[in-house]
């Protein structure tokens, strides 16, 4: 599973004492993905710029595009290490 699709703040169901084991085994958990969480944060920041609050579709598209660009760059940095 790629980093951007991992849960940002996972909410696990059940009594598993080892949530990391669940992630490694690709078991499902609830919550936002890191990509979704990053896009929300970027969109909130973009909305603070004067004149952008009246364009929600443009703002949401830009936020997702910027979040994907962020994860693309992070993956490049990881591959260099």
Helices and strands as residue ranges (DSSP letters): G 3-5, H 19-24, H 34-47, H 56-80
